[in-house]
Amino acid sequence: MVDRLAPVIRDLRSKLGLTQEEFAHALGITVSTVNRWEKGHSMPSKLARASLSRFAGRRGVAVESLLGDVDAGVVPISSSTN
C-alpha cells in the first residue's frame, strides 16, 4: 500500500507546484515526513490522508480514493478545469 501511495503524494505535490518544504508547511507537517511519504518509507495516517484530500480539493486537484482503500488500485489525480 505504501508503494502505491508514494507516487500519488509526489504527483500531487508536483501538480500543485510546491516544494517539499512548501507542501509540508501548508499541511503543518515536517519536511522529513513528506520525504518519507514520497519515498515510500512511511504512509500518511487516515487523518493525514483526509487532510491531503481536502488540501488538494481546495486547490482544484481531485485525488480520488486518497481517503479510501489505496489497495483497490491506482489512485488517479486530475486537475479540475473551471
N, C-alpha and C positions, 0 to 999 in steps of 0.2 A: 504494500500500500504506500509506503514512504517513497518508493521509487517512482510511483505514478504521480504523486502529488508534487514532488520536487520540480519537475519541468513546468507544471501548472503555475506554481508560485513565481518561478523565474520569468515565465512568459507574461504573467500578469504585471509584474513589476516593470518589465521591459515595455509592454504595451502602454503603461502609464507614463513612461519616460522618466522613471525615478531611479536614482542610485540606491544601493542597499541602505546607505545611511539615511537618505530622504524617506525611503519606504519604512524603515524601522521607526524613525521619528514620528511619521504620520500615524503609525499603528501603536505607538507607545511601547515598543519593544526594543531590544538591543540589536545592534548590527550583527553580532555573533549569532543571534537567534535566526535572523533572516538568512545568514550564510549557511547555518546548519540545515535549515529547511531546504534551501536551494540545492545543497549538495546531497540531500537525502540522508543526512546523519540523524535527523530527528524529524518529527512530524508535528504540525500545529495541533493543539488540543481542539476539541469540538467548539469551545468558546472562541478560540483564535480563528478557526475556520469561519465561524459566523461573522466575526469582525472583518476578516478578509473579504467575505462576500458583500457585506454592507459597504465597505470602503470602495470596492470595485464598482458596485452599483451606483454609488453617489458620483462616480467619475465616468459613468456611461459605459462601463465594461461589464458585460454579463458573464458570470462564472457559474455555469450550470453545474450542479452536483457537488459544489465545493462543501456545502453543508451536509450533503448526504453521504451515501456509501461510495467511497472512492474505488472500492473493489469492483464496482459494476462495470468499469471500463475507462476509456479515455474521457477526460474532462475537457470539453470544448470551451474555448474562450473566444468571445466575439465582441466587437465594438458596436455600440448602438449608433445608428445613424439618424439623428433627429435634426 
